[in-house]
C-alpha cells in the first residue's frame, strides 16, 4: 500500500484484460503490485462498473478486518463516503508534492482506513475542550496533509530516541493515585524495546 | 376590621398547603442531593479503589496530539493481587502483563521478555488513601456535571492545579462502579494534552483466561533487571522537587548508556524522574522535545548529566534540573 512502490513496480506482470480477471487485478492493486499505467487503466474500467466497485470495497474491508476488528468496523455504511467528503473539504490535502496521480487518489481512500480514521477521530470523534482554538485548527490541517501523501503510514509525532529511553525507564515508576496503572504504558506503548539487552 | 381578619383567615389554608408542598419539595431535593453528591475527595478515593478492585475488559483509545492508539485492557483483582494485560493494537506487536508491581513486556520480534520489577521501598510512603487529602492542598477538585462516557452514566470531576507548576485533569467516572472511563490531561490554558477513553468496556465477569498472553514465551530470553535502592544523599546528590512532590523511589539502575541513578517524585497525580548519569560528550543544557504532557530537560552538572522526565510542564522539569546539586558527602 505504498504509493512509491506501486508507481515503480515492474510492468512485466501484465494481467489479462477479461472481466473475470478483475478480482485478481484488484488484489494486485491492494498489494501495491500494479504499475501506474495499470492502475489508471483499472480505475478507468471500474468507472461505472458497480460490481467491481463493490468487490473493491469488500476486499478492502476484509483486509482491514483481518488486520484488526476495530479498523474493520470503520467500514460501516457510509463511513468512507463521509471521510471522502471531509477530505474533499480540506483544501490543503491536495497541496503536497507527493500526491499520487489524480485518478488513483479516490481509490486510495478506502485502503487508507487506519490513517484516515485516526485523522477523523481527532477531527470529529474525540471532542476537544477548546475545539476552535487556532492552533488546533492548524494542527488538524497538518494531520490531514500526510494522510493522503502516504496513506498506509500512521501519523507519527517526531520521536527522540533519547527521550524514549528515559520514558521507558520512567514509566516503570510513574504512579498516580487516580489514573489506571497501565496509563504510563499506554503513553509509551509504541516505544522501542524498553531496555537494551545488556 | 373584623371583616379584614376573617378575610385573612380565608387565606390561611391555601398558604398552609403551599408551604407544606414547598417544604416537602425541599425535603425531597435535600434527600436527593445527599444520595447524589459525594465530595470531590470521596470521588477520588472511589476512583482509586475501583481501579484496583474492579474486574474489567475493554478497548481504550489513547490520544496525544496527532496520535491515536488503541489498546485492549484486561484487569482482574483476586482479592490480593491486581493483574492486568495491556495489548496495544497498533505499532509493533507488544504485550504488557502486570502482576501487581511486576510488569512483563513481551517482545515477539526478538523473542524477549523484559521484566520490570518495582520493589516497594518502605522508606517512602505508598501512594494511597492518606495521599488524597494532601492532593487537595495542591489541586482544586470539583465535582462538575454528569455526562455519558463509554456507554455509562459518568460523573465529571475537574482537577485544577493551584499553581502553574503542574497540569490539570478532567475525569469521567462511572457513577455505578467508580471506574475511570475517560481522562484528559489539561494544559495551563485548558488545552488537552492527552486523553484516554474506553471506547467499549465490560465491568465484572471477566474470565481469568483473558489475562493469558497471545504468545507462548517458552524459550524466549528473559531480560530481568533488579533495581538497587539507593540513598540519593549518600550518593552525593540533592534534588529539590516543587512543593507537594514527594520522593517515591531512588534506585541505581542500568540504562543503555550505563548505570544511572533514578529518583522518582510524585504529588499523587503527576510523576517525574530524575536520572543522574556519568556525562558523555559535550556539555548540554537544553529541553528535550515535548510529547503531550511529558516534558524533559537535560543539564550537565559537573561530570554528570542530569535528565528530568515527567508529566509536568516544561518549566517544572527545567526547574528541577536546575535544582539538582552535588552535595558534600
Contacts between the chains, C-beta under 8 A, distances in Angstrom:
chain1	res1	chain2	res2	distance
A	68	B	89	5.7
A	68	B	90	7.9
A	70	B	59	7.0
A	70	B	70	5.8
A	70	B	89	6.6
A	70	B	199	7.9
A	114	B	90	7.4
A	118	B	67	7.7
A	118	B	68	4.6
A	121	B	61	7.4
A	121	B	63	7.5
A	121	B	68	5.2
A	122	B	63	6.9
A	122	B	66	6.6
A	122	B	68	6.3
A	126	B	61	7.2
A	126	B	63	5.6
A	126	B	68	7.7
A	126	B	195	6.3
A	126	B	197	7.1
A	128	B	191	7.9
A	128	B	192	5.2
A	129	B	170	7.5
A	129	B	184	7.0
A	129	B	186	6.8
A	129	B	190	5.7
A	129	B	191	7.0
A	129	B	192	5.3
A	130	B	189	7.6
A	130	B	190	6.2
A	130	B	191	6.0
A	130	B	192	7.8
A	133	B	191	6.7
A	135	B	191	7.8
A	136	B	191	7.8
A	139	B	65	7.3
A	139	B	66	6.7
A	142	B	66	7.6
A	143	B	66	5.0
A	154	B	67	7.9
A	154	B	90	6.5
A	155	B	66	4.9
A	155	B	67	6.4
A	156	B	66	8.0
A	156	B	67	6.9
A	157	B	64	7.5
A	157	B	65	5.8
A	157	B	66	6.1
A	157	B	67	5.7
A	157	B	291	6.4
A	158	B	289	6.1
A	160	B	288	5.8
A	160	B	289	5.1
A	162	B	288	6.7
A	163	B	288	4.9
A	163	B	289	6.4
A	163	B	291	7.0
A	163	B	294	7.9
A	163	B	296	5.7
A	163	B	309	7.3
A	165	B	255	6.8
A	165	B	256	5.8
A	166	B	273	7.2
A	166	B	275	6.2
A	166	B	296	6.4
A	166	B	307	5.8
A	166	B	309	4.4
A	167	B	291	7.9
A	167	B	294	6.7
A	167	B	309	6.4
A	169	B	253	6.8
A	169	B	255	6.4
A	169	B	262	6.3
A	169	B	273	6.9
A	169	B	275	7.1
A	170	B	262	8.0
A	170	B	264	7.7
A	170	B	271	7.5
A	170	B	272	7.7
A	170	B	273	4.3
A	170	B	309	4.9
A	170	B	310	6.7
A	172	B	103	7.0
A	172	B	116	4.6
A	172	B	118	5.9
A	173	B	118	6.4
A	173	B	248	6.5
A	173	B	249	5.3
A	173	B	262	7.4
A	173	B	264	4.2
A	173	B	271	6.8
A	173	B	273	6.4
A	174	B	264	7.7
A	174	B	271	4.4
A	174	B	273	7.7
A	174	B	310	7.6
A	174	B	311	7.1
A	175	B	127	5.4
A	175	B	248	6.6
A	175	B	266	6.0
A	175	B	271	6.0
A	176	B	127	7.6
A	176	B	266	7.3
A	176	B	268	7.1
A	176	B	269	5.3
A	176	B	270	7.3
A	176	B	271	6.8
A	177	B	44	7.0
A	177	B	48	5.2
A	177	B	127	5.3
A	177	B	128	7.2
A	177	B	131	5.5
A	177	B	132	6.7
A	177	B	135	6.9
A	177	B	268	4.7
A	177	B	269	6.6
A	178	B	44	5.9
A	178	B	47	4.9
A	178	B	48	5.9
A	178	B	51	7.3
A	178	B	169	7.7
A	178	B	171	6.6
A	178	B	180	6.7
A	178	B	183	7.9
A	178	B	269	6.6
A	179	B	51	7.8
A	179	B	180	7.1
A	179	B	183	6.4
A	179	B	269	7.5
A	180	B	51	5.2
A	180	B	73	7.7
A	180	B	75	7.7
A	180	B	180	6.4
A	181	B	51	7.2
A	181	B	82	7.3
A	181	B	84	6.4
A	181	B	98	6.5
A	182	B	71	7.9
A	182	B	73	6.1
A	182	B	84	5.8
A	182	B	86	4.8
A	182	B	96	7.2
A	182	B	98	7.2
A	183	B	196	6.7
A	185	B	86	5.4
A	185	B	96	5.1
A	185	B	103	7.5
A	186	B	60	6.7
A	186	B	62	4.5
A	186	B	69	7.2
A	186	B	71	6.0
A	186	B	86	7.2
A	186	B	196	5.9
A	187	B	62	7.2
A	187	B	64	7.1
A	187	B	194	7.2
A	187	B	292	7.1
A	187	B	294	7.0
A	189	B	62	7.7
A	189	B	69	6.2
A	189	B	71	6.2
A	189	B	86	7.2
A	189	B	88	3.9
A	189	B	91	6.4
A	189	B	94	6.4
A	189	B	96	7.7
A	190	B	69	6.6
A	190	B	88	6.8
A	190	B	90	7.2
A	190	B	91	3.5
A	190	B	92	7.2
A	193	B	105	7.8
A	193	B	107	5.6
A	193	B	110	6.9
A	193	B	112	7.2
A	193	B	114	6.9
A	194	B	105	5.4
A	194	B	114	5.2
A	194	B	116	7.1
A	195	B	114	5.5
A	195	B	223	6.5
A	195	B	225	6.8
A	195	B	254	7.3
A	195	B	256	7.3
A	196	B	256	4.4
A	197	B	112	7.2
A	197	B	221	7.3
A	197	B	223	5.7
A	198	B	225	7.8
A	198	B	254	5.5
